[in-house]
Amino acid sequence: MKNDSRRDWLLKLAVTGALSGVGSVLGAEAVGRSSARSGKTPRLRVVVTGGHPGDPEYGCGGTIARYADLGHEVVLLYLNRGDPNETSVRPPSGIRSAEATKACALLKARPVFAAQIDGHAVLDMDHFAAFRQMLDAERPDVVFTHWPIDNHADHRAMSGLVHDAWLKMRRSFAVYYYEVSTGEDTLQFAPTHWVDISATEERKQQVCRAHASQSPDRYYAMQSTVTRMRGLERGCSHAEGFVRLAVGPDLPLP
């Protein structure tokens, strides 16, 4: 086999997902070299969903930062605004949505809020349709969401909404699941892919501390333990782990 033919074959193999795990890193490098030769950098639409303000930042803030630094468009889509009692008697405080807006600015991302209520997530035909319409408007190439057996009901609801939208949208985007506070919230999570966030971990910490109302000293220490553990698996100081939904499109991680 000629060298050029072999190189093209390997590139095709990486992009179509035949390479997994560490192979996703090789695929990303191959796509990067191909883009450099053509002089064009494909701009991806990346949507990171979370049950509450702060969930995407804690779960994969380092990966979000890497995507944004590469020039990709990143949206953080929150299921609710973090206010458990949005009623006329007790109007929403707006504190957590303001913190999310600040965090997104640090990440160079755009915040979007669905209309559900913290602790009262609803999964029915109307809410599935409304969420699908919201996600379809973002035209994502890849969506990150909660692991489906997280302890928090809002996390499981968001995961279910994403999965339903993915099916109804004909599996048109790649899906990766992320972890939050493994052992306390996320259960039985075994990554298939890793992203080295050694260069963006400090910014991730800054972003998580933007959620000042959520005891970041406690929760970031826990998440830092997780990223150090994933770093040991990946061979770096800090990493974030993901499980790829191994059906539909495959997209190399940054």
C-alpha positions in Angstrom: 0.0 0.0 0.0 1.4 3.4 -1.0 2.1 5.8 1.9 -0.5 8.4 0.7 -3.2 5.7 0.4 -2.4 4.4 3.9 -2.5 7.9 5.4 -5.9 8.5 3.8 -7.2 5.2 5.0 -6.0 5.9 8.6 -7.6 9.3 8.6 -10.9 7.8 7.4 -10.7 5.2 10.1 -10.2 7.8 12.8 -13.0 10.1 11.7 -15.6 7.3 11.3 -14.9 6.1 14.9 -13.0 2.9 14.2 -10.4 4.2 16.6 -11.8 4.6 20.2 -10.4 5.4 23.6 -6.8 6.6 23.1 -7.7 6.3 19.4 -9.9 9.4 19.7 -6.8 11.4 20.4 -5.1 10.0 17.3 -8.2 10.8 15.3 -8.2 14.4 16.5 -4.5 14.8 15.5 -5.2 13.4 12.1 -8.1 15.7 11.5 -6.0 18.6 12.7 -3.2 17.8 10.2 -5.8 17.4 7.4 -7.3 20.8 8.3 -3.8 22.4 8.4 -3.1 21.1 4.9 -6.3 22.5 3.5 -5.9 25.8 5.4 -9.4 25.4 6.9 -10.5 24.7 10.5 -14.0 23.2 10.7 -16.0 25.1 13.3 -18.0 22.8 15.4 -21.2 23.5 17.3 -20.8 22.1 20.8 -23.7 21.9 23.2 -23.0 20.9 26.9 -26.2 20.2 28.8 -26.7 20.1 32.6 -29.4 19.8 35.1 -28.4 23.0 36.9 -26.1 25.9 36.5 -22.6 24.6 37.4 -23.1 21.0 36.3 -21.4 21.3 32.9 -18.7 23.5 34.4 -17.8 20.9 37.1 -18.2 17.9 34.8 -16.3 19.1 31.8 -15.2 22.7 32.2 -11.7 21.9 31.1 -12.9 20.3 27.8 -15.3 23.2 27.2 -12.3 25.6 27.6 -10.3 23.6 25.1 -13.1 23.6 22.5 -13.6 27.4 22.9 -9.8 28.0 22.7 -9.8 26.1 19.4 -12.5 28.5 18.0 -15.5 26.3 18.2 -18.9 27.6 19.2 -19.9 26.3 22.6 -23.4 26.5 24.3 -24.1 25.5 27.9 -27.8 24.4 28.0 -29.2 24.3 31.5 -32.4 22.4 32.4 -33.3 25.1 34.9 -32.1 28.3 36.5 -31.3 26.8 39.8 -34.4 28.2 41.6 -36.5 25.5 43.3 -39.5 27.7 43.9 -40.3 29.8 40.8 -43.8 31.0 42.0 -45.6 34.3 42.3 -45.2 33.9 46.1 -41.4 33.5 45.9 -40.0 34.8 42.6 -36.7 33.5 41.3 -33.6 35.1 42.9 -31.6 35.1 39.7 -28.4 34.4 41.6 -27.6 31.1 40.0 -28.4 32.2 36.5 -26.2 35.2 37.0 -23.4 33.0 38.2 -23.9 30.8 35.1 -23.7 33.8 32.8 -20.4 34.8 34.5 -19.0 31.3 34.2 -19.9 31.1 30.5 -18.2 34.4 29.9 -15.0 33.0 31.4 -15.3 29.9 29.2 -16.2 32.0 26.0 -19.5 30.0 25.8 -23.1 31.1 25.6 -25.7 30.2 28.3 -29.2 28.9 27.4 -31.8 28.0 29.9 -34.7 25.6 29.5 -37.9 26.4 31.4 -38.0 23.6 34.0 -37.7 24.1 37.8 -34.9 22.9 40.0 -35.9 19.7 41.7 -39.2 19.3 39.8 -38.1 18.0 36.4 -40.9 16.8 34.2 -40.5 14.2 31.4 -43.6 14.0 29.2 -44.5 14.4 25.5 -44.8 18.2 25.8 -41.4 18.6 27.5 -39.7 16.2 25.2 -41.0 18.2 22.2 -40.0 21.6 23.7 -36.5 20.4 24.5 -36.0 18.9 21.1 -37.0 22.2 19.5 -34.6 24.0 21.7 -31.7 21.6 20.9 -32.5 21.5 17.2 -32.3 25.3 17.0 -28.6 25.0 18.1 -27.8 22.6 15.3 -25.2 20.7 17.3 -22.4 18.6 16.0 -21.8 17.1 19.4 -23.8 17.1 22.7 -22.4 16.3 26.2 -24.8 15.3 28.9 -25.2 13.6 32.3 -24.6 10.0 32.8 -28.1 8.4 32.9 -27.8 6.8 36.3 -26.7 9.9 38.3 -28.3 10.1 41.7 -29.9 13.5 41.1 -33.3 13.3 39.3 -32.6 16.5 37.3 -29.5 15.0 35.9 -31.3 11.8 34.8 -34.1 14.0 33.3 -31.6 16.0 31.2 -29.9 12.8 30.1 -33.3 11.4 29.0 -34.2 14.6 27.2 -31.0 14.5 25.2 -31.4 10.8 24.3 -35.0 11.4 23.1 -33.9 14.4 21.0 -31.0 12.4 19.6 -33.4 9.7 18.5 -36.0 12.1 17.0 -33.3 14.1 15.3 -32.2 10.9 13.5 -29.0 10.5 15.5 -27.5 13.5 13.7 -25.0 14.5 16.4 -22.4 12.7 18.5 -23.2 12.2 22.2 -20.8 12.0 25.1 -21.7 11.4 28.7 -19.8 13.1 31.5 -19.4 12.6 35.3 -20.0 14.9 38.2 -18.8 14.1 41.7 -18.2 10.4 41.0 -19.0 8.2 43.9 -21.3 10.8 45.5 -23.5 11.5 42.5 -22.4 9.7 39.3 -22.3 5.9 39.7 -20.6 3.1 37.8 -18.9 5.4 35.4 -16.1 3.9 33.3 -14.8 6.3 30.6 -14.2 5.2 27.1 -12.5 8.5 26.2 -10.3 11.1 28.0 -9.4 14.7 27.4 -6.2 16.1 28.8 -7.2 19.3 30.7 -3.8 20.0 32.3 -3.5 23.3 30.5 -7.1 24.4 31.3 -7.6 23.0 34.8 -6.8 26.3 36.4 -9.5 28.1 34.3 -11.9 25.3 35.1 -11.3 26.0 38.8 -11.9 29.7 38.3 -15.1 29.0 36.4 -16.4 26.7 39.1 -15.7 29.3 41.7 -17.9 31.7 39.8 -20.8 29.6 41.2 -20.1 31.2 44.6 -23.5 30.2 46.1 -22.8 26.5 45.6 -20.0 25.9 48.2 -17.2 25.7 45.5 -14.5 25.0 48.1 -16.1 21.7 49.0 -17.3 20.7 45.6 -14.3 21.7 43.5 -12.0 19.7 45.9 -14.1 16.6 45.1 -14.1 17.2 41.4 -10.3 17.9 41.4 -9.8 14.5 42.9 -11.8 13.0 40.0 -9.7 14.9 37.4 -6.5 13.8 39.0 -7.7 10.2 38.9 -8.6 10.5 35.3 -5.3 12.1 34.6 -3.5 9.0 36.0 -5.6 6.9 33.6 -4.7 9.2 30.7 -1.1 9.8 31.6 -1.3 13.5 32.5 -1.8 15.6 35.6 -5.6 16.3 35.0 -8.1 14.8 32.6 -11.8 14.6 32.1 -13.4 11.2 31.3 -16.3 10.6 29.0 -18.4 7.7 27.7 -19.3 7.9 24.0 -22.7 6.8 22.8 -21.3 4.2 20.4 -24.1 4.6 17.8 -24.4 7.4 15.3 -21.7 10.0 14.5 -18.3 9.9 16.1 -16.4 13.2 16.5 -12.8 13.4 17.8 -12.5 15.2 21.2 -10.1 18.1 21.5 
